[in-house]
Amino acid sequence: MNEAAASIPWSPLPEAVARVARHLGCTPEAAELQIISNGKSDRIKARGVIEGQSVPLQIVGEGKGSWSKTHGVIESRPVSLLPAAWNGTINLTAATIKPPGVPYEITNIELCFIDLVAAGLLPEPTEKVCWSVEEAVAYWVKGVPLLWGAWQMAGASPAEIEQAEIDLGELISAGMVPAWGWHPLERRRKRIPSDHFRVEMIARKEVLPVSVTRLLKVVVHIDGTVGISPLSRTADYIGPRWERIEVDSAALRQARLRSAEPKPAPPSTLAVSKLTLMVPPVEAPLAPPSAQEPTPTTPKTLPNTPEMILSALGIRGFQQEAIAKAVVEHKLDLPEDLKPADLRDTIRKLQTAKARARGDTPPNPPGWDACDHFVKAVRAYRAKP
């Protein structure tokens, strides 16, 4: 992809058709059909202008508060095309579309450049080992790592950008996506420790009621800096003010693929970060199983002391011991689909709550690698006959 072709976030329809035809090596008619097909499936965002649309207007009457009806003209009203508009009459040369069932046509049709790339109709950017945050956010939202100048949030909403910044911070914090940046004090580029993105790096100036849906989080801003979201006048990020942050492109690709996988149905019991507290059920008389219905199997139960758990799983180490103690102390049930990040997050929350109740500083939770090793050991233990 050359720089000239990747410098405009919106491409006029005739120009887009010509570019697609060159890239695919097909006729303009075939390229147009490809664009229309992707437009109907909402894979390509488009925008245009409604010229001189005659519409009914409602005008407030003076004095009596009554309404009178009249007609007027709205000049050059910009609009975004819905997928159904692609079923209308399309004039490629004039770059117009007349959607079905409406008395007007949409002119100056432009297509979202990043969507054309994501749909495979234009070439992708050159592969790189690391992406800037601009490219990482574009990839997380649209599937294509473009710099801001070539994207400028075309086809995306501010809410999607904000959520992408939060997701990137959480991925770095969980150790799933390595990140590098410029350390302002050491004046050099280095690997960013994952704990710099934990909630413990946020210091509150005063205690205020906190909305559960808007908890403060450490995020990576699209300008390549670190901060908190949502912005707050009563809290500060106390870690190093990292700049020019970059992330591992291969790891982010894998994380995006995992995020697109279908999520398992949530358990019916109360959970803490997908881990349920084991509550002894009320036993009821059970009828003997019939010959047609096999007896359901339950996961093998872990021993009831940390030492015996480590011995049964064949693992050791102070982080593994901390995990085993948390499992026993808080009676954590470990589901079959347990993920290391969920285990780590749950232990961190439990440790933090316990430390705050005592007035102590929360300890560092076990690392993602340690949690991953523990989860794999539990699965191997349960798989044994």
Secondary structure, DSSP 4 states (H G I P E B T S, - for coil): --TTTTS-SEEEHHHHHHHHHHHHT--HHHHHHHHHHHHHTT-S-EEEEE-SEEEEEEEEPTTT--EEEEEEEE-SEEEEPPGGGGGSEEETTTTEEE-TT-S--EEEEEEEHHHHHHTTSSPPPPP-SEEEHHHHHHHHHHSS---HHHHTTTT--HHHHHHHHHHHHHHHHTTSS-EEEEETTTTEEEEPPGGGGSGGGEEESS-----GGG--EEEE-TTS-EEEES--SSEEE-S---EEEEEEHHHHHHHHHHHHSPPPPPPSS--BTTBEE--PPPP---PPPPSSSPPPP-PPPPPSSHHHHHHHHT--SHHHHHHHHHHHHTTEE--TT--HHHHHHHHHHHHHHHHHHHTPPPPPPPPHHHHHHHHHHHHHHHH--
